[in-house]
């Protein structure tokens, strides 16, 4: 009898996007009779535990990253590089202990660069082979390339073809030979996309503070002034998760599990969301109209929003220039366009499991 492979799946706790795109990975592993152990920290771990309550979970602390309240984004993170590298080493030391304690056969890490192992197959999930930065690009790309090299394989959740979602973040130059493009990874792949419109807007918030709270305040104000029937999913995990009636037009709720979020999204004419890559994959999977508002100072989200706006997929607006009346009008006038979409290649997980 073939031994059941024990696979650790661990996303970065930076918003919920890294966790949500692990959902189809975990489902596929379970379908292939793997024993999945969930690892992580904070909201990312809480989300996966809620989605997969029967799976074993372990705490793997990651670096608590916050954005500066004002400018100086590059300097702010440059000064913290020694701490980031120390965290990678700390993660790796902890992983070695966890592999022994929990008899792990393979590791799947979403953007956690310390979760590689010299004796066990390890896969890194990332769409940022070439991190978007305004300076020191060659240095940053070289650092990322060396970190990727420590893993057995790197999975990019996108198509390799020209008409893709991630643009130059993963296609700007010759990639590392360890890189495999595995197609889009969305928790909503294969979902029933039957529309039942009951409101104009669902706004799905995420990402670091203070920007999440700032956007929530702006949206409540704008949606109230425009008298738009809307639901704001605040993107916070709370013990008491009740729908709150803010006024005659706006309701809020802290968090929605996958099935409830799918239902509420399909009952909405359009989505307002951050331009995080996982959110974009979900929107494409659902053929959903959307207004993208990148997290301020997050160069990756700013690039993705502009890139996809240019290709007529979504409307893009800056948080500090939020004008929903104008954005609604632009979205109504935008011709419908979609990228080539392919489901994740079915054999990349099989190959990984065989190597474990």
TORMI-238102 format. One record per residue (C-alpha): residue in one letter; x, y, z. Coordinates in nm, 2 decimals. Layout:
+------+--------+--------+--------+
! rest !     c1 !     c2 !     c3 !
+------+--------+--------+--------+
!    A !      X !      Y !      Z !
...
+------+--------+--------+--------+
end
This chain:
+------+--------+--------+--------+
! rest !     c1 !     c2 !     c3 !
+------+--------+--------+--------+
!    X !   0.00 !   0.00 !   0.00 !
!    X !   0.14 !   0.34 !  -0.10 !
!    X !   0.22 !   0.56 !   0.19 !
!    X !   0.00 !   0.87 !   0.22 !
!    X !   0.22 !   1.18 !   0.15 !
!    X !   0.21 !   1.44 !   0.43 !
!    X !   0.23 !   1.79 !   0.27 !
!    X !   0.27 !   2.12 !   0.46 !
!    X !   0.09 !   2.42 !   0.29 !
!    X !   0.19 !   2.76 !   0.43 !
!    X !   0.09 !   3.10 !   0.30 !
!    X !   0.23 !   3.44 !   0.39 !
!    X !   0.01 !   3.63 !   0.63 !
!    X !  -0.01 !   3.96 !   0.43 !
!    X !  -0.37 !   4.01 !   0.35 !
!    X !  -0.58 !   3.70 !   0.27 !
!    X !  -0.47 !   3.66 !  -0.10 !
!    X !  -0.19 !   3.42 !  -0.03 !
!    X !  -0.42 !   3.20 !   0.17 !
!    X !  -0.71 !   3.21 !  -0.07 !
!    X !  -0.51 !   3.09 !  -0.37 !
!    X !  -0.39 !   2.80 !  -0.16 !
!    X !  -0.75 !   2.68 !  -0.14 !
!    X !  -0.75 !   2.51 !  -0.49 !
!    X !  -0.40 !   2.36 !  -0.41 !
!    X !  -0.53 !   2.21 !  -0.09 !
!    X !  -0.84 !   2.07 !  -0.25 !
!    X !  -0.64 !   1.91 !  -0.53 !
!    X !  -0.40 !   1.76 !  -0.28 !
!    X !  -0.69 !   1.61 !  -0.08 !
!    X !  -0.84 !   1.47 !  -0.40 !
!    X !  -0.51 !   1.30 !  -0.47 !
!    X !  -0.51 !   1.14 !  -0.12 !
!    X !  -0.24 !   1.36 !   0.03 !
!    X !  -0.25 !   1.44 !   0.40 !
!    X !  -0.25 !   1.82 !   0.42 !
!    X !  -0.11 !   2.01 !   0.72 !
!    X !  -0.19 !   2.39 !   0.72 !
!    X !   0.09 !   2.62 !   0.85 !
!    X !   0.08 !   2.99 !   0.89 !
!    X !   0.01 !   3.29 !   1.11 !
!    X !  -0.26 !   3.54 !   1.19 !
!    X !  -0.56 !   3.60 !   0.95 !
!    X !  -0.41 !   3.37 !   0.68 !
!    X !  -0.40 !   3.07 !   0.92 !
!    X !  -0.75 !   3.16 !   1.06 !
!    X !  -0.89 !   3.17 !   0.71 !
!    X !  -0.76 !   2.83 !   0.61 !
!    X !  -0.86 !   2.68 !   0.94 !
!    X !  -1.22 !   2.81 !   0.88 !
!    X !  -1.22 !   2.67 !   0.53 !
!    X !  -1.07 !   2.33 !   0.62 !
!    X !  -1.17 !   2.27 !   0.99 !
!    X !  -1.08 !   1.90 !   0.98 !
!    X !  -0.72 !   1.95 !   0.88 !
!    X !  -0.43 !   1.97 !   1.12 !
!    X !  -0.28 !   2.32 !   1.16 !
!    X !   0.04 !   2.45 !   1.31 !
!    X !   0.16 !   2.80 !   1.39 !
!    X !   0.45 !   2.93 !   1.18 !
!    X !   0.50 !   3.29 !   1.28 !
!    X !   0.60 !   3.53 !   1.00 !
!    X !   0.74 !   3.88 !   0.99 !
!    X !   0.48 !   4.15 !   1.10 !
!    X !   0.51 !   4.39 !   0.81 !
!    X !   0.35 !   4.73 !   0.83 !
!    X !   0.35 !   5.02 !   0.58 !
!    X !   0.48 !   5.36 !   0.67 !
!    X !   0.20 !   5.60 !   0.74 !
!    X !   0.35 !   5.85 !   0.49 !
!    X !   0.61 !   5.83 !   0.21 !
!    X !   0.95 !   5.68 !   0.20 !
!    X !   0.83 !   5.33 !   0.11 !
!    X !   1.16 !   5.21 !  -0.04 !
!    X !   1.38 !   5.35 !   0.23 !
!    X !   1.15 !   5.21 !   0.50 !
!    X !   1.19 !   4.85 !   0.36 !
!    X !   1.55 !   4.89 !   0.26 !
!    X !   1.63 !   4.97 !   0.63 !
!    X !   1.44 !   4.65 !   0.73 !
!    X !   1.62 !   4.42 !   0.48 !
!    X !   1.85 !   4.27 !   0.75 !
!    X !   1.54 !   4.19 !   0.96 !
!    X !   1.37 !   4.03 !   0.65 !
!    X !   1.68 !   3.81 !   0.59 !
!    X !   1.70 !   3.71 !   0.95 !
!    X !   1.33 !   3.61 !   0.93 !
!    X !   1.40 !   3.39 !   0.63 !
!    X !   1.68 !   3.21 !   0.83 !
!    X !   1.46 !   3.18 !   1.14 !
!    X !   1.17 !   3.04 !   0.93 !
!    X !   1.41 !   2.78 !   0.78 !
!    X !   1.54 !   2.67 !   1.12 !
!    X !   1.18 !   2.63 !   1.25 !
!    X !   1.08 !   2.44 !   0.93 !
!    X !   1.35 !   2.18 !   0.99 !
!    X !   1.21 !   2.11 !   1.34 !
!    X !   0.85 !   2.09 !   1.21 !
!    X !   0.95 !   1.85 !   0.93 !
!    X !   1.09 !   1.61 !   1.19 !
!    X !   0.81 !   1.66 !   1.45 !
!    X !   0.52 !   1.62 !   1.20 !
!    X !   0.69 !   1.38 !   0.95 !
!    X !   0.64 !   1.62 !   0.66 !
!    X !   0.72 !   1.48 !   0.31 !
!    X !   0.69 !   1.80 !   0.11 !
!    X !   0.64 !   2.17 !   0.16 !
!    X !   0.43 !   2.42 !  -0.04 !
!    X !   0.51 !   2.78 !   0.05 !
!    X !   0.32 !   3.08 !  -0.08 !
!    X !   0.57 !   3.37 !  -0.07 !
!    X !   0.74 !   3.25 !   0.25 !
!    X !   1.10 !   3.24 !   0.13 !
!    X !   1.23 !   3.06 !   0.44 !
!    X !   1.02 !   2.74 !   0.40 !
!    X !   1.26 !   2.54 !   0.18 !
!    X !   1.43 !   2.22 !   0.28 !
!    X !   1.75 !   2.05 !   0.16 !
!    X !   1.62 !   1.69 !   0.19 !
!    X !   1.24 !   1.74 !   0.12 !
!    X !   1.08 !   1.87 !  -0.20 !
!    X !   0.97 !   2.23 !  -0.16 !
!    X !   0.76 !   2.44 !  -0.39 !
!    X !   0.73 !   2.82 !  -0.38 !
!    X !   0.41 !   2.99 !  -0.51 !
!    X !   0.47 !   3.34 !  -0.64 !
!    X !   0.37 !   3.56 !  -0.93 !
!    X !   0.65 !   3.81 !  -0.85 !
!    X !   0.96 !   3.68 !  -1.02 !
!    X !   1.05 !   4.04 !  -1.10 !
!    X !   0.93 !   4.25 !  -0.81 !
!    X !   0.81 !   4.59 !  -0.92 !
!    X !   1.03 !   4.87 !  -0.77 !
!    X !   1.12 !   5.22 !  -0.87 !
!    X !   1.49 !   5.17 !  -0.81 !
!    X !   1.75 !   4.89 !  -0.74 !
!    X !   1.57 !   4.66 !  -0.97 !
!    X !   1.87 !   4.45 !  -1.07 !
!    X !   1.97 !   4.40 !  -0.71 !
!    X !   1.61 !   4.31 !  -0.60 !
!    X !   1.57 !   4.07 !  -0.89 !
!    X !   1.90 !   3.90 !  -0.81 !
!    X !   1.80 !   3.86 !  -0.45 !
!    X !   1.47 !   3.70 !  -0.54 !
!    X !   1.64 !   3.48 !  -0.80 !
!    X !   1.87 !   3.34 !  -0.53 !
!    X !   1.59 !   3.28 !  -0.29 !
!    X !   1.39 !   3.09 !  -0.56 !
!    X !   1.69 !   2.88 !  -0.63 !
!    X !   1.67 !   2.73 !  -0.28 !
!    X !   1.34 !   2.57 !  -0.36 !
!    X !   1.29 !   2.25 !  -0.57 !
!    X !   1.04 !   2.42 !  -0.80 !
!    X !   0.86 !   2.76 !  -0.83 !
!    X !   0.49 !   2.77 !  -0.94 !
!    X !   0.37 !   3.09 !  -1.11 !
!    X !  -0.02 !   3.11 !  -1.10 !
!    X !  -0.05 !   3.25 !  -1.45 !
!    X !  -0.03 !   3.16 !  -1.82 !
!    X !   0.30 !   3.16 !  -1.99 !
!    X !   0.15 !   3.31 !  -2.31 !
!    X !   0.15 !   3.68 !  -2.40 !
!    X !  -0.21 !   3.75 !  -2.30 !
!    X !  -0.16 !   3.70 !  -1.92 !
!    X !  -0.25 !   3.87 !  -1.60 !
!    X !   0.08 !   3.93 !  -1.42 !
!    X !   0.26 !   4.11 !  -1.70 !
!    X !   0.62 !   4.20 !  -1.64 !
!    X !   0.60 !   4.08 !  -1.28 !
!    X !   0.66 !   3.73 !  -1.41 !
!    X !   0.72 !   3.77 !  -1.79 !
!    X !   0.96 !   4.06 !  -1.82 !
!    X !   1.28 !   3.85 !  -1.90 !
!    X !   1.40 !   3.50 !  -1.91 !
!    X !   1.28 !   3.32 !  -1.60 !
!    X !   1.46 !   3.08 !  -1.37 !
!    X !   1.46 !   2.73 !  -1.51 !
!    X !   1.29 !   2.61 !  -1.19 !
!    X !   0.98 !   2.82 !  -1.28 !
!    X !   0.66 !   2.65 !  -1.40 !
!    X !   0.35 !   2.85 !  -1.51 !
!    X !   0.06 !   2.65 !  -1.37 !
!    X !  -0.24 !   2.86 !  -1.49 !
!    X !  -0.47 !   3.07 !  -1.27 !
!    X !  -0.54 !   2.95 !  -0.92 !
!    X !  -0.87 !   3.07 !  -0.79 !
!    X !  -1.08 !   2.94 !  -0.50 !
!    X !  -1.38 !   3.00 !  -0.73 !
!    X !  -1.26 !   2.78 !  -1.02 !
!    X !  -1.55 !   2.56 !  -1.14 !
!    X !  -1.81 !   2.76 !  -0.94 !
!    X !  -2.16 !   2.80 !  -1.07 !
!    X !  -2.17 !   3.16 !  -1.20 !
!    X !  -2.54 !   3.21 !  -1.19 !
!    X !  -2.62 !   3.58 !  -1.14 !
!    X !  -2.90 !   3.70 !  -0.91 !
!    X !  -2.85 !   4.08 !  -0.89 !
!    X !  -2.97 !   4.23 !  -0.56 !
!    X !  -2.74 !   4.52 !  -0.51 !
!    X !  -2.50 !   4.74 !  -0.72 !
!    X !  -2.18 !   4.70 !  -0.52 !
!    X !  -1.99 !   4.45 !  -0.31 !
!    X !  -1.66 !   4.60 !  -0.17 !
!    X !  -1.41 !   4.34 !  -0.05 !
!    X !  -1.14 !   4.50 !   0.16 !
!    X !  -0.80 !   4.35 !   0.25 !
!    X !  -0.44 !   4.44 !   0.31 !
!    X !  -0.24 !   4.62 !   0.58 !
!    X !  -0.34 !   4.90 !   0.81 !
!    X !  -0.39 !   5.19 !   0.81 !
!    X !  -0.49 !   5.18 !   0.45 !
!    X !  -0.76 !   4.92 !   0.49 !
!    X !  -0.95 !   5.13 !   0.75 !
!    X !  -0.89 !   5.45 !   0.54 !
!    X !  -1.05 !   5.29 !   0.24 !
!    X !  -1.34 !   5.16 !   0.44 !
!    X !  -1.42 !   5.51 !   0.56 !
!    X !  -1.39 !   5.65 !   0.21 !
!    X !  -1.62 !   5.39 !   0.06 !
!    X !  -1.89 !   5.43 !   0.32 !
!    X !  -1.89 !   5.81 !   0.26 !
!    X !  -1.89 !   5.78 !  -0.12 !
!    X !  -2.15 !   5.50 !  -0.14 !
!    X !  -2.38 !   5.68 !   0.11 !
!    X !  -2.36 !   6.01 !  -0.09 !
!    X !  -2.44 !   5.83 !  -0.41 !
!    X !  -2.72 !   5.63 !  -0.24 !
!    X !  -2.58 !   5.30 !  -0.38 !
!    X !  -2.71 !   4.98 !  -0.23 !
!    X !  -2.39 !   4.80 !  -0.12 !
!    X !  -2.22 !   4.55 !   0.11 !
!    X !  -1.87 !   4.61 !   0.24 !
!    X !  -1.68 !   4.30 !   0.35 !
!    X !  -1.43 !   4.46 !   0.59 !
!    X !  -1.17 !   4.18 !   0.56 !
!    X !  -1.11 !   4.13 !   0.93 !
!    X !  -1.15 !   3.81 !   1.13 !
!    X !  -1.37 !   3.86 !   1.44 !
!    X !  -1.55 !   3.63 !   1.69 !
!    X !  -1.88 !   3.82 !   1.64 !
!    X !  -1.93 !   3.84 !   1.27 !
!    X !  -2.27 !   4.00 !   1.21 !
!    X !  -2.40 !   4.21 !   0.93 !
!    X !  -2.42 !   4.58 !   1.04 !
!    X !  -2.66 !   4.83 !   0.88 !
!    X !  -2.46 !   5.15 !   0.85 !
!    X !  -2.74 !   5.34 !   0.69 !
!    X !  -3.02 !   5.29 !   0.43 !
!    X !  -2.77 !   5.21 !   0.16 !
!    X !  -2.46 !   5.05 !   0.31 !
!    X !  -2.42 !   4.73 !   0.51 !
!    X !  -2.09 !   4.59 !   0.64 !
!    X !  -1.98 !   4.25 !   0.76 !
!    X !  -1.63 !   4.16 !   0.90 !
!    X !  -1.57 !   3.85 !   0.70 !
!    X !  -1.74 !   3.60 !   0.46 !
!    X !  -1.64 !   3.24 !   0.42 !
!    X !  -1.59 !   3.12 !   0.06 !
!    X !  -1.94 !   3.00 !  -0.02 !
!    X !  -2.11 !   3.31 !   0.13 !
!    X !  -1.86 !   3.54 !  -0.05 !
!    X !  -1.94 !   3.37 !  -0.38 !
!    X !  -2.31 !   3.40 !  -0.32 !
!    X !  -2.29 !   3.77 !  -0.23 !
!    X !  -2.06 !   3.85 !  -0.52 !
!    X !  -2.29 !   3.69 !  -0.77 !
!    X !  -2.57 !   3.90 !  -0.62 !
!    X !  -2.38 !   4.22 !  -0.69 !
!    X !  -2.35 !   4.41 !  -1.02 !
!    X !  -1.99 !   4.50 !  -0.96 !
!    X !  -1.70 !   4.45 !  -0.72 !
!    X !  -1.47 !   4.70 !  -0.56 !
!    X !  -1.15 !   4.54 !  -0.44 !
!    X !  -0.77 !   4.59 !  -0.39 !
!    X !  -0.57 !   4.49 !  -0.70 !
!    X !  -0.40 !   4.20 !  -0.52 !
!    X !  -0.32 !   3.93 !  -0.76 !
!    X !  -0.53 !   3.66 !  -0.59 !
!    X !  -0.83 !   3.90 !  -0.59 !
!    X !  -0.78 !   3.95 !  -0.96 !
!    X !  -0.77 !   3.58 !  -1.03 !
!    X !  -1.10 !   3.54 !  -0.85 !
!    X !  -1.26 !   3.82 !  -1.05 !
!    X !  -1.14 !   3.67 !  -1.38 !
!    X !  -1.27 !   3.33 !  -1.27 !
!    X !  -1.62 !   3.48 !  -1.21 !
!    X !  -1.62 !   3.70 !  -1.52 !
!    X !  -1.69 !   3.99 !  -1.28 !
!    X !  -1.69 !   4.36 !  -1.35 !
!    X !  -1.47 !   4.54 !  -1.10 !
!    X !  -1.31 !   4.87 !  -0.98 !
!    X !  -0.96 !   4.81 !  -0.86 !
!    X !  -0.81 !   5.04 !  -0.59 !
!    X !  -0.44 !   4.95 !  -0.52 !
!    X !  -0.30 !   4.97 !  -0.17 !
!    X !  -0.11 !   5.30 !  -0.16 !
!    X !   0.27 !   5.27 !  -0.19 !
!    X !   0.24 !   4.90 !  -0.29 !
!    X !   0.41 !   4.90 !  -0.62 !
!    X !   0.29 !   4.55 !  -0.72 !
!    X !  -0.08 !   4.64 !  -0.68 !
!    X !  -0.03 !   4.97 !  -0.85 !
!    X !   0.14 !   4.81 !  -1.15 !
!    X !  -0.13 !   4.53 !  -1.18 !
!    X !  -0.42 !   4.78 !  -1.16 !
!    X !  -0.26 !   5.00 !  -1.44 !
!    X !  -0.16 !   4.69 !  -1.65 !
!    X !  -0.51 !   4.54 !  -1.64 !
!    X !  -0.68 !   4.88 !  -1.69 !
!    X !  -0.47 !   4.93 !  -2.00 !
!    X !  -0.59 !   4.59 !  -2.13 !
!    X !  -0.95 !   4.69 !  -2.07 !
!    X !  -1.02 !   4.43 !  -1.80 !
!    X !  -1.10 !   4.65 !  -1.51 !
!    X !  -1.13 !   5.02 !  -1.40 !
!    X !  -0.84 !   5.15 !  -1.19 !
!    X !  -0.86 !   5.44 !  -0.94 !
!    X !  -0.62 !   5.57 !  -0.68 !
!    X !  -0.73 !   5.56 !  -0.32 !
!    X !  -0.65 !   5.93 !  -0.25 !
!    X !  -0.84 !   6.03 !  -0.57 !
!    X !  -1.15 !   5.81 !  -0.51 !
!    X !  -1.45 !   5.92 !  -0.72 !
!    X !  -1.70 !   5.64 !  -0.75 !
!    X !  -1.94 !   5.83 !  -0.97 !
!    X !  -1.67 !   5.87 !  -1.23 !
!    X !  -1.55 !   5.51 !  -1.19 !
!    X !  -1.91 !   5.37 !  -1.23 !
!    X !  -1.95 !   5.57 !  -1.55 !
!    X !  -1.61 !   5.45 !  -1.69 !
!    X !  -1.70 !   5.09 !  -1.60 !
!    X !  -2.03 !   5.11 !  -1.78 !
!    X !  -1.86 !   5.25 !  -2.09 !
!    X !  -1.58 !   4.99 !  -2.09 !
!    X !  -1.60 !   4.71 !  -2.36 !
!    X !  -1.59 !   4.36 !  -2.22 !
!    X !  -1.25 !   4.20 !  -2.26 !
!    X !  -1.10 !   3.89 !  -2.10 !
!    X !  -0.76 !   3.73 !  -2.10 !
!    X !  -0.70 !   3.38 !  -2.22 !
!    X !  -0.78 !   3.17 !  -1.92 !
!    X !  -0.66 !   2.82 !  -1.85 !
!    X !  -0.72 !   2.60 !  -1.55 !
!    X !  -0.42 !   2.51 !  -1.35 !
!    X !  -0.23 !   2.23 !  -1.52 !
!    X !  -0.35 !   1.91 !  -1.36 !
!    X !  -0.02 !   1.73 !  -1.35 !
!    X !   0.21 !   1.98 !  -1.16 !
!    X !   0.08 !   1.86 !  -0.82 !
!    X !   0.10 !   1.49 !  -0.93 !
!    X !   0.47 !   1.54 !  -1.02 !
!    X !   0.54 !   1.71 !  -0.69 !
!    X !   0.37 !   1.44 !  -0.49 !
!    X !   0.57 !   1.17 !  -0.67 !
!    X !   0.89 !   1.35 !  -0.58 !
!    X !   0.80 !   1.35 !  -0.21 !
+------+--------+--------+--------+
end
